[in-house]
Amino acid sequence: MGTGSWRGPAPGNLSDCPNGSRWVMDVFSECAQDGRDVASIILGLLSILCFAAASFPQFYQACKTGIMDRALSIYFLLGWLGGDLLNLIGSFLADQLRLQVYTAIYYVLADLVMLSLYCYYKVKNRGGSTAPINAAFLFLSLGTLSTASFLGRGAAVAQDPVMFKGRSLLSAHLDELGLKPFSRSEIIGFIIGSISSVLYLCSRVPQIYTNYKRKSTVGVSYSLFALVMLGNLLYGLSVLLKNPEPGQGEGDYVLHHLPWLVGSLGVLSLDVVISFQFLAYRRGSCSTHEEREALLES
């Protein structure tokens, strides 16, 4: 995948952003007029780091306990993957910065690793061969990278200057300042963002039920949910901190970002429920050995 597949941000022009931060304009093509805007961008970057690191504790927990197929709900993993796939599609439609596109690709690959580990231990705990799982993971990973490269070249050829606000605030936008109705691209992005947020929200419900049914959280890494909670909190704050564009009211600004705000803060509330489950089932959790025996017996 070549680094030249996607069109980078337009050169920063402070003439349209009086008193703006030069480094923010040069790096992100964002107009940061004051401390609120700079804080918004920094919080957005920190949220990306939290989301990027969230999967690693669960990878370790899966290898340590070997009961990932019993600990995590397959619908939780599929819902998370679906949300990240839509986020990836949206990043191309919005012609976002390379940082966002690469991050969206990373999210999808991390989800595929998580799903592959689930299938790996599902087959292993039943005494089957794991070779097909490894082959399927390799095929899906290569397919994701190839599709991303193809879509990136198509986006570069299209060179559509109309963009919508994506899940992250670090998008390169060329829209004129002032209050404007939703454009066609914004409507498409709004729909994709809404569906993505619904998938993120719905993915938590099966995991909450799985924890309740098992009366245990053994095999589930709390660090996964803690980092996602922190990422969603930082993202929500980054959206709310950013100043609306000149001529745009607070209500109109929130409306344009509503799907992603509902998705991030809504998922945060459901992850709080999962946090209480970790506390409630901490003493009554059965051991990893007992979980393995139950799997083998079934």
Backbone torsions as a table, in degrees:
resi	resn	phi	psi	omega
1	MET	NA	113.8	-176.7
2	GLY	-77.2	148.6	179.5
3	THR	-73.3	-13.6	-179.7
4	GLY	-92.7	11.6	-176.8
5	SER	-70.1	-29.0	-175.2
6	TRP	-115.3	145.7	178.7
7	ARG	-77.0	126.6	-179.1
8	GLY	-75.9	177.2	-179.5
9	PRO	-68.3	151.8	176.8
10	ALA	-66.3	151.0	179.5
11	PRO	-55.8	139.9	-177.3
12	GLY	-62.7	136.5	179.4
13	ASN	-129.8	101.9	-177.2
14	LEU	-75.6	-6.9	178.6
15	SER	-64.9	-29.6	176.7
16	ASP	-90.3	0.8	-177.7
17	CYS	-138.8	73.3	-178.7
18	PRO	-60.9	138.1	179.6
19	ASN	64.7	17.9	179.7
20	GLY	-80.7	162.3	179.6
21	SER	-77.3	125.6	-177.8
22	ARG	-65.1	-45.6	-175.2
23	TRP	-68.0	-33.6	177.7
24	VAL	-67.7	-41.3	178.7
25	MET	-65.6	-41.9	-178.3
26	ASP	-67.8	-40.5	-174.2
27	VAL	-84.6	-43.6	-171.5
28	PHE	-115.4	-4.8	-175.1
29	SER	54.6	36.7	178.0
30	GLU	-112.2	143.7	177.4
31	CYS	-90.9	108.9	178.9
32	ALA	-108.3	96.2	-174.2
33	GLN	-77.7	-32.0	-175.5
34	ASP	-148.0	-169.8	-177.8
35	GLY	-63.6	-30.9	178.8
36	ARG	-63.0	-44.2	-179.6
37	ASP	-66.9	-41.5	178.5
38	VAL	-64.2	-42.9	178.3
39	ALA	-63.1	-37.0	178.3
40	SER	-61.0	-44.0	-178.8
41	ILE	-68.2	-41.8	179.2
42	ILE	-63.5	-43.4	177.9
43	LEU	-63.8	-36.8	177.2
44	GLY	-63.2	-40.9	177.4
45	LEU	-65.0	-42.3	179.0
46	LEU	-64.0	-35.7	178.7
47	SER	-66.0	-37.4	177.1
48	ILE	-61.9	-42.8	179.3
49	LEU	-62.7	-40.3	178.5
50	CYS	-63.1	-46.2	179.6
51	PHE	-64.0	-37.8	-177.8
52	ALA	-67.4	-33.7	-176.7
53	ALA	-89.9	-7.7	-171.0
54	ALA	-64.4	-33.3	-173.4
55	SER	-74.6	-27.6	-173.1
56	PHE	-61.1	-42.3	177.3
57	PRO	-60.2	-35.0	179.3
58	GLN	-72.6	-34.5	174.5
59	PHE	-58.9	-45.5	-180.0
60	TYR	-64.6	-43.3	-179.3
61	GLN	-64.1	-37.3	179.5
62	ALA	-64.3	-45.7	179.7
63	CYS	-68.6	-30.6	-178.3
64	LYS	-73.9	-44.8	-174.7
65	THR	-94.6	-34.3	-179.4
66	GLY	72.8	17.4	-178.1
67	ILE	-124.6	31.8	-176.2
68	MET	-60.3	-34.1	-179.4
69	ASP	-66.3	-23.7	178.1
70	ARG	-93.7	-28.8	-174.4
71	ALA	-80.6	-37.5	-177.3
72	LEU	-107.1	146.2	176.5
73	SER	-83.1	134.2	178.5
74	ILE	-63.0	-30.3	179.3
75	TYR	-72.7	-30.3	173.4
76	PHE	-63.0	-45.3	-179.7
77	LEU	-67.7	-42.3	-179.6
78	LEU	-67.2	-39.5	177.8
79	GLY	-64.4	-40.2	178.0
80	TRP	-64.6	-43.6	178.4
81	LEU	-62.8	-42.5	179.5
82	GLY	-61.8	-42.2	177.9
83	GLY	-62.9	-41.8	-179.9
84	ASP	-70.6	-33.5	176.4
85	LEU	-64.1	-43.1	177.7
86	LEU	-66.0	-35.7	176.0
87	ASN	-62.6	-39.0	177.7
88	LEU	-65.6	-44.5	178.2
89	ILE	-61.4	-42.4	179.5
90	GLY	-63.4	-33.6	-179.6
91	SER	-66.5	-30.8	176.1
92	PHE	-76.2	-43.9	179.7
93	LEU	-62.9	-32.8	-179.9
94	ALA	-85.0	-7.2	-177.9
95	ASP	53.1	51.5	-175.0
96	GLN	-76.8	174.8	179.8
97	LEU	-62.6	156.3	179.2
98	ARG	-57.5	-37.0	179.0
99	LEU	-56.4	-44.1	-179.7
100	GLN	-68.4	-42.3	-178.6
101	VAL	-63.9	-47.4	178.9
102	TYR	-62.1	-39.0	179.1
103	THR	-65.0	-42.1	178.9
104	ALA	-63.6	-39.9	176.7
105	ILE	-63.3	-41.6	179.1
106	TYR	-61.4	-42.1	178.7
107	TYR	-58.1	-45.1	-178.5
108	VAL	-64.8	-43.4	178.8
109	LEU	-63.6	-39.7	177.4
110	ALA	-63.4	-38.5	177.0
111	ASP	-64.8	-39.0	178.7
112	LEU	-65.5	-38.0	176.0
113	VAL	-62.7	-44.2	179.7
114	MET	-61.6	-44.9	-179.7
115	LEU	-66.1	-37.4	178.7
116	SER	-66.2	-40.4	176.5
117	LEU	-62.7	-39.5	177.5
118	TYR	-59.8	-49.5	-179.4
119	CYS	-66.2	-37.2	179.7
120	TYR	-59.1	-50.0	-179.1
121	TYR	-75.3	-25.1	174.9
122	LYS	-63.4	-45.9	179.8
123	VAL	-72.9	-42.9	-177.3
124	LYS	-62.6	-43.1	-179.0
125	ASN	-69.8	-14.3	175.4
126	ARG	-100.2	3.3	175.6
127	GLY	81.8	17.5	-179.5
128	GLY	-93.7	178.5	179.2
129	SER	-84.9	136.6	-178.7
130	THR	-96.4	-0.1	-178.6
131	ALA	-59.7	-43.5	178.6
132	PRO	-61.1	-32.7	179.2
133	ILE	-65.5	-44.5	179.0
134	ASN	-62.5	-41.0	179.6
135	ALA	-66.4	-41.1	179.9
136	ALA	-65.3	-39.2	178.4
137	PHE	-63.6	-43.4	178.6
138	LEU	-62.4	-41.9	179.8
139	PHE	-63.8	-45.5	-179.2
140	LEU	-65.5	-39.4	179.8
141	SER	-64.0	-47.2	178.3
142	LEU	-64.3	-37.9	177.9
143	GLY	-64.5	-39.8	178.3
144	THR	-64.0	-45.6	179.5
145	LEU	-64.2	-40.9	179.8
146	SER	-66.2	-43.3	179.3
147	THR	-64.4	-41.1	178.8
148	ALA	-62.7	-41.3	178.8
149	SER	-64.8	-40.7	179.8
150	PHE	-65.4	-46.2	179.3
151	LEU	-64.7	-34.8	179.3
152	GLY	-64.4	-41.6	177.5
153	ARG	-65.2	-37.7	177.8
154	GLY	-65.6	-38.2	179.1
155	ALA	-66.9	-35.7	179.8
156	ALA	-67.4	-35.3	179.8
157	VAL	-72.4	-39.0	-177.4
158	ALA	-63.3	-43.6	178.9
159	GLN	48.7	51.3	178.6
160	ASP	-82.3	119.4	-176.8
161	PRO	-78.6	-8.9	-178.3
162	VAL	-90.1	126.0	-174.5
163	MET	-134.7	164.7	177.2
164	PHE	-120.8	165.1	179.4
165	LYS	-77.2	119.4	-178.9
166	GLY	-87.1	-167.5	-178.0
167	ARG	-63.8	-31.2	178.8
168	SER	-104.8	154.4	179.3
169	LEU	-84.0	2.0	-174.2
170	LEU	-92.4	25.5	-177.8
171	SER	-81.9	149.8	177.2
172	ALA	-88.4	115.1	-178.1
173	HIS	-119.7	142.4	-177.7
174	LEU	-116.7	14.6	-177.6
175	ASP	-71.9	153.1	-179.6
176	GLU	-71.0	149.2	178.0
177	LEU	-69.3	151.6	178.6
178	GLY	115.2	169.7	-177.6
179	LEU	-78.4	124.7	-179.6
180	LYS	-136.5	149.8	175.1
181	PRO	-71.2	169.7	178.2
182	PHE	-61.2	129.9	173.4
183	SER	-83.5	174.1	-179.8
184	ARG	-61.6	-44.3	179.3
185	SER	-65.0	-36.4	178.5
186	GLU	-65.9	-37.8	178.7
187	ILE	-64.9	-44.1	177.2
188	ILE	-61.2	-45.3	178.9
189	GLY	-64.0	-37.9	178.7
190	PHE	-62.5	-42.5	180.0
191	ILE	-65.9	-46.4	179.5
192	ILE	-62.3	-43.8	178.5
193	GLY	-62.5	-37.7	179.4
194	SER	-65.7	-46.3	179.3
195	ILE	-63.8	-41.1	178.8
196	SER	-60.8	-43.1	179.7
197	SER	-64.7	-38.6	178.0
198	VAL	-63.2	-40.7	179.2
199	LEU	-66.0	-41.6	176.9
200	TYR	-60.2	-43.0	-179.2
201	LEU	-67.2	-47.6	-176.7
202	CYS	-66.7	-25.4	-178.2
203	SER	-65.6	-27.0	-177.1
204	ARG	-75.2	-29.7	-175.5
205	VAL	-61.8	-47.9	177.5
206	PRO	-60.7	-34.9	180.0
207	GLN	-70.4	-37.8	175.9
208	ILE	-62.2	-42.3	179.0
209	TYR	-66.4	-40.6	179.4
210	THR	-61.5	-44.1	177.8
211	ASN	-62.9	-41.4	179.7
212	TYR	-65.8	-40.9	-178.9
213	LYS	-66.4	-40.4	179.9
214	ARG	-78.6	-20.8	-170.9
215	LYS	53.9	37.4	-175.9
216	SER	-160.4	151.7	174.1
217	THR	-122.1	17.3	177.6
218	VAL	-62.3	134.5	-178.7
219	GLY	92.8	-9.8	177.4
220	VAL	-106.4	129.4	179.4
221	SER	-85.7	122.4	177.6
222	TYR	-69.7	-26.3	178.6
223	SER	-60.4	-32.0	176.7
224	LEU	-57.1	-51.4	-177.2
225	PHE	-74.6	-32.2	178.4
226	ALA	-63.9	-43.9	179.5
227	LEU	-68.3	-38.3	177.7
228	VAL	-66.4	-40.0	177.0
229	MET	-61.0	-45.6	179.2
230	LEU	-64.2	-40.7	178.3
231	GLY	-62.7	-44.1	179.2
232	ASN	-67.1	-37.2	178.3
233	LEU	-65.0	-45.6	179.3
234	LEU	-64.7	-38.9	179.1
235	TYR	-64.5	-46.1	179.0
236	GLY	-59.4	-41.3	178.1
237	LEU	-66.1	-37.2	-179.7
238	SER	-64.7	-35.9	178.0
239	VAL	-69.0	-45.7	-175.5
240	LEU	-72.4	-26.0	-178.8
241	LEU	-77.5	-31.0	-173.7
242	LYS	-65.5	136.6	178.9
243	ASN	-71.9	138.5	173.5
244	PRO	-62.9	158.2	177.5
245	GLU	-68.3	154.9	178.5
246	PRO	-54.7	129.9	-178.8
247	GLY	88.8	-5.9	-179.8
248	GLN	-103.8	128.6	179.6
249	GLY	-78.2	163.6	179.3
250	GLU	-61.0	-40.8	-179.5
251	GLY	-65.1	-41.2	178.6
252	ASP	-66.1	-38.1	178.7
253	TYR	-63.5	-46.2	179.7
254	VAL	-63.9	-38.6	179.8
255	LEU	-60.4	-41.5	-179.4
256	HIS	-67.2	-22.1	-178.6
257	HIS	-110.7	9.7	-172.4
258	LEU	-59.2	-45.7	-178.2
259	PRO	-57.9	-40.7	-176.7
260	TRP	-76.9	-30.9	174.7
261	LEU	-67.4	-44.8	178.1
262	VAL	-63.1	-42.2	179.7
263	GLY	-63.0	-47.3	-175.9
264	SER	-71.3	-49.7	-177.4
265	LEU	-74.6	-30.4	176.2
266	GLY	-68.0	-43.9	176.0
267	VAL	-62.7	-36.8	178.2
268	LEU	-59.1	-43.0	-179.6
269	SER	-66.0	-38.0	178.7
270	LEU	-71.3	-33.9	176.7
271	ASP	-68.4	-25.8	173.0
272	VAL	-65.0	-38.8	176.3
273	VAL	-61.2	-43.9	177.9
274	ILE	-63.5	-35.3	177.5
275	SER	-62.0	-41.7	176.9
276	PHE	-64.6	-33.3	176.3
277	GLN	-64.9	-38.8	176.1
278	PHE	-60.2	-39.4	178.7
279	LEU	-71.0	-41.5	-176.2
280	ALA	-68.8	-36.4	-175.7
281	TYR	-99.6	9.9	-176.7
282	ARG	-63.5	-44.3	-177.7
283	ARG	-82.3	-32.1	-176.0
284	GLY	-90.9	5.4	-177.8
285	SER	-69.7	136.0	176.9
286	CYS	-80.8	163.0	-175.1
287	SER	-75.5	166.2	177.6
288	THR	-64.4	-37.2	179.7
289	HIS	-62.7	-42.0	179.2
290	GLU	-65.6	-36.7	176.8
291	GLU	-63.8	-42.8	179.2
292	ARG	-62.6	-43.9	-179.5
293	GLU	-62.8	-40.0	179.4
294	ALA	-63.8	-38.5	178.3
295	LEU	-65.0	-44.5	-177.6
296	LEU	-66.4	-37.9	179.2
297	GLU	-67.4	-36.5	-179.5
298	SER	-73.4	NA	NA
